[in-house]
Amino acid sequence: MAIFDDVVVNAKSAAQAVTKKAGELYDLSKLRITLSGLRSDMNKQLLALGEAVYNNEPEEEVAELRASIDETKASIDEVEKILASVRNTVVCPKCGEKLQKNAQYCFMCGTPIPDKKVVCPDCGEEITGSGKFCSNCGKAVADEKTDD
């Protein structure tokens, strides 16, 4: 019976690992879909801004469109940071190239990469200090942190 018990335990462990990985892939897919939607919104906003400028619309309307574009851009940047964290990559602040998490310089443009911020892989909250748990969602992040 001990062999059967070992098989059951191993099967449960494997099933849990597969379930966890599937959940991570699902979360990654949701982030990609969100990013795609935000980029689509940005393109529409840029088109509307171009039309407003071309048609000499009032400055208030142009300013509102610019503010909306700035908000969308900030949202895109935030989702890209979360995606980079999930993928264990960082993004070059100058050219936007995706780099390995431990990169000190961008291999495309040579820009020094600033000290990396640790972000919770579940909720995207920045982890400060030497905390081992996310202060926002409580997920353990000690194994996610690197000594840079």
N, C-alpha and C positions, 0 to 999 in steps of 0.2 A: 504493500500500500504506500510505502514511503516514496517510491518512484512515481506513482500516480500523483501523490500530493505535490511533488516537485514539479511535475509537468503542469499541474493546475496553477501553481504559483507562478511559474515562468510564463504561462499563457496569459495570466492576468496582468503580469508586469508588462509583457509585450503589448497587450491591448491598451493599457494605460499610456504607454509611450506613443503608440500610434494615434490615440485620441488626442494627446497633447499636441503632437506635431500637426495633426489635422486642424486643431483649433488655431495654432499659430499661422498656418497657411491661410485659413479663413480670415483671420485678422489682417494679415498682409494684403489679401485680396480686397478687403473692405477699404483699407488705406489707399490702395492703388485706384480704386473706383472713386473714392472721395477726391483724390488728387486730380484725376481726369475730369471730374465734374467741375472742380474749381478752375482748372485751366480753360475749360470750355466757357465758363462764366466770364473769365478774364478776357478771352478773345471777343466775346459779345460786348463787354464793357468798353474795350478798346475801339471796337468798331463804332459804337455809339458815340464815344468821345470824338473820334475822327469826323463823324458826320456833324456833330454839334459845332466843332471848330470850323469845318468847311462851310456850314450854313450860318456862321456868325451868330450863334445862339447867345443869349445873355451869359455874362461871366458867372453868375450864380449857378446856372445849370452846368456849365463846364466844371466849376469847382466841385459840385456835387458828384459828378461823374469821376473826377480825379480822386475824391475821397473814397468813393466806392471801389475804385481800382486799387487804391492803397490798402484798403481792408482785405480785399481778395488776395492781394500779393502777400500780406502778412499771414493770412490763413494758409496759403500755398507753402510759404517758408516753414510754418509750424508743422504741417503734415510731412514735408520733406525731411525735417529734423527727426520726426518720429520714425519715419521709414528708414532713415540712415541708422538710427539707433537699433532698430530691429534687425537690420542687415549687417550690423557691426561695421558700419562705414561712417565716414565724416564727409562733409561737402566743403570744397574749397570756397572760402569767402569771396574770392576774386572772380574765378572763372566758372564755378559751379561743378567742377569735376568731382566725381565720387572717388574717394580715396579710402585706403584701409584705415581702420580705427587708430592704429599707432603711427600714422604718417606724421612727420614733423614738417615736411614741405610738400607742396603740390608738384607732382611729376609733370604736369602740363605747363604751368606758368611760373613755378618756382616760389610762389607765395608761401611764407611761413604759416603754418597752421597753428592758431592760438590754442592755449590749453583747452583740452576737450572737456565739455560738460557731460556729466553722467545723467542720462535721462531714463526714467522708469520705462521698461519695455511694455508695461500694461497700459499705463495712462498717459505717459509722455511728460510727467512732472519732472522737473530738474531735481536731482539729488545733490544736496549740499553737504559739505563736511565729510565726515567719515561714517555717515549713517549706513546702516545695514538694511533698513526698510524704508520704503517710500512713505513719506509723510501724508501723501494724498490718498493712496489706495491700500497701503499696508503690505504690498508685495515685497518679499525679500529680494534685495538687489546686491548683496555683498558679492556674489559670484559674477555679477554683471560689470562691476567696477574694475578699472585697471589702474595701476600705479604709473602715471605719466608725469 
